[in-house]
């Protein structure tokens, strides 16, 4: 259900500080999607990492929230929603829109920090 909700916003532009369909930053996107599903969560990646239960990378399920560190600042600095098959949905940066990225190799695999399950 979380991924189905997230997919509604594919193609929405990145806006720094954005937390609505007029534009999202990474944590604003996750915040908005989870809010639509009835979850009350923090607006920051670090705050979002403090809720739910910890999930190992090997046990990721569709809808888990995935976190990344050291992407533009130290510590937890990026967040997205696991969509299955090694892919996640997120609002990557000002040069992009809400889209899928690969969690299993390259940049995002190198910055992977952990995951949390909301339900």
The 8 nearest C-alpha neighbors of each residue, nearest first, counted from 0:
[[1, 3, 2, 4, 62, 36, 5, 61],
 [0, 2, 4, 62, 3, 5, 36, 32],
 [3, 1, 5, 4, 62, 0, 6, 82],
 [4, 2, 0, 6, 5, 1, 7, 62],
 [3, 5, 1, 2, 6, 7, 0, 32],
 [6, 4, 2, 7, 3, 8, 32, 1],
 [7, 5, 3, 8, 9, 4, 2, 88],
 [6, 8, 5, 4, 9, 3, 2, 10],
 [9, 7, 6, 11, 5, 10, 97, 20],
 [10, 8, 97, 6, 98, 11, 7, 96],
 [9, 11, 96, 97, 8, 12, 98, 95],
 [12, 10, 96, 97, 8, 9, 22, 20],
 [13, 11, 96, 22, 10, 14, 97, 95],
 [12, 14, 23, 93, 96, 22, 24, 90],
 [15, 13, 22, 17, 23, 24, 16, 12],
 [16, 14, 24, 17, 13, 23, 93, 22],
 [15, 17, 24, 14, 18, 27, 23, 22],
 [18, 16, 23, 14, 22, 24, 15, 27],
 [17, 19, 27, 23, 28, 31, 22, 16],
 [18, 20, 21, 22, 23, 17, 31, 27],
 [19, 21, 22, 11, 23, 8, 18, 17],
 [20, 22, 19, 23, 11, 12, 17, 18],
 [23, 21, 14, 17, 20, 12, 13, 19],
 [24, 22, 17, 18, 13, 14, 28, 27],
 [23, 25, 27, 17, 15, 14, 13, 90],
 [26, 24, 90, 28, 27, 78, 89, 77],
 [25, 27, 29, 28, 44, 43, 24, 30],
 [26, 28, 18, 30, 24, 23, 25, 29],
 [27, 29, 23, 31, 26, 25, 30, 18],
 [30, 28, 26, 32, 31, 27, 33, 79],
 [29, 31, 27, 33, 28, 32, 26, 42],
 [32, 30, 34, 28, 29, 33, 27, 18],
 [33, 31, 29, 35, 34, 30, 5, 28],
 [32, 34, 36, 38, 35, 30, 31, 29],
 [33, 35, 31, 38, 37, 36, 32, 30],
 [36, 34, 32, 33, 37, 31, 38, 4],
 [37, 35, 33, 34, 38, 32, 1, 4],
 [36, 38, 34, 35, 33, 39, 32, 40],
 [39, 37, 34, 33, 36, 40, 35, 117],
 [38, 40, 34, 37, 41, 33, 30, 36],
 [41, 39, 47, 38, 30, 42, 33, 34],
 [40, 42, 46, 47, 43, 30, 39, 44],
 [41, 43, 30, 26, 27, 40, 46, 44],
 [44, 42, 46, 45, 26, 41, 47, 27],
 [45, 43, 47, 46, 26, 78, 77, 76],
 [46, 44, 48, 47, 43, 75, 49, 76],
 [47, 45, 43, 41, 48, 49, 44, 42],
 [46, 48, 44, 41, 49, 45, 50, 43],
 [47, 49, 45, 46, 50, 44, 115, 66],
 [48, 50, 47, 46, 45, 51, 115, 52],
 [51, 49, 48, 47, 52, 115, 117, 40],
 [52, 50, 117, 116, 115, 53, 49, 118],
 [51, 53, 115, 116, 54, 50, 117, 114],
 [52, 54, 115, 114, 116, 55, 51, 113],
 [55, 53, 114, 115, 58, 59, 116, 52],
 [54, 56, 58, 57, 59, 114, 53, 113],
 [55, 57, 58, 59, 54, 113, 114, 65],
 [58, 56, 55, 59, 54, 60, 114, 85],
 [57, 59, 55, 56, 54, 60, 114, 63],
 [60, 58, 56, 57, 54, 63, 55, 61],
 [61, 59, 63, 62, 58, 83, 81, 82],
 [60, 62, 82, 83, 81, 63, 59, 2],
 [61, 63, 1, 81, 2, 80, 60, 82],
 [64, 62, 116, 81, 61, 60, 115, 80],
 [63, 65, 80, 115, 114, 79, 81, 116],
 [66, 64, 114, 79, 78, 80, 113, 81],
 [67, 65, 78, 113, 112, 77, 114, 111],
 [66, 68, 111, 112, 77, 110, 75, 76],
 [69, 67, 75, 74, 76, 110, 70, 112],
 [68, 70, 73, 72, 74, 71, 76, 110],
 [69, 71, 68, 72, 76, 110, 77, 67],
 [72, 70, 69, 76, 73, 68, 77, 74],
 [71, 73, 69, 70, 76, 74, 68, 75],
 [74, 72, 69, 68, 75, 76, 71, 70],
 [73, 75, 68, 69, 76, 72, 45, 67],
 [76, 74, 68, 45, 67, 77, 44, 69],
 [75, 77, 68, 70, 74, 67, 44, 69],
 [78, 76, 67, 66, 44, 75, 25, 68],
 [77, 79, 66, 65, 25, 44, 26, 67],
 [80, 78, 89, 65, 88, 64, 87, 29],
 [81, 79, 64, 88, 87, 62, 65, 63],
 [80, 82, 87, 63, 62, 61, 83, 64],
 [83, 81, 87, 61, 86, 2, 62, 80],
 [84, 82, 61, 85, 86, 81, 60, 87],
 [85, 83, 86, 82, 87, 81, 101, 61],
 [84, 86, 102, 83, 103, 101, 87, 82],
 [87, 85, 101, 82, 84, 100, 102, 83],
 [86, 88, 81, 82, 80, 99, 100, 79],
 [89, 87, 99, 80, 98, 79, 81, 82],
 [88, 90, 79, 97, 91, 98, 25, 80],
 [89, 91, 97, 25, 24, 96, 13, 92],
 [92, 90, 89, 95, 25, 97, 96, 13],
 [93, 91, 94, 95, 13, 90, 24, 96],
 [92, 94, 13, 95, 14, 91, 15, 12],
 [95, 93, 92, 96, 13, 91, 12, 14],
 [94, 96, 92, 93, 13, 91, 12, 97],
 [95, 97, 12, 10, 11, 13, 90, 98],
 [98, 96, 90, 9, 10, 11, 89, 12],
 [99, 97, 88, 9, 89, 96, 10, 90],
 [98, 100, 88, 87, 86, 89, 101, 97],
 [101, 99, 87, 86, 102, 88, 98, 89],
 [102, 100, 86, 103, 85, 104, 87, 107],
 [101, 103, 108, 85, 86, 107, 104, 100],
 [104, 102, 108, 101, 85, 105, 107, 86],
 [105, 103, 108, 102, 101, 106, 107, 109],
 [106, 104, 108, 107, 109, 103, 101, 102],
 [105, 107, 109, 108, 110, 104, 102, 111],
 [106, 108, 110, 109, 102, 105, 111, 104],
 [107, 109, 104, 111, 102, 103, 110, 105],
 [108, 110, 106, 107, 111, 105, 104, 67],
 [109, 111, 107, 67, 68, 108, 112, 106],
 [112, 110, 67, 108, 109, 107, 113, 66],
 [113, 111, 67, 66, 68, 110, 114, 75],
 [114, 112, 66, 65, 111, 56, 67, 55],
 [113, 115, 65, 54, 64, 66, 53, 63],
 [114, 116, 53, 52, 64, 54, 51, 63],
 [117, 115, 63, 52, 51, 118, 64, 54],
 [116, 118, 51, 115, 52, 63, 50, 64],
 [117, 116, 51, 52, 63, 62, 38, 115]]
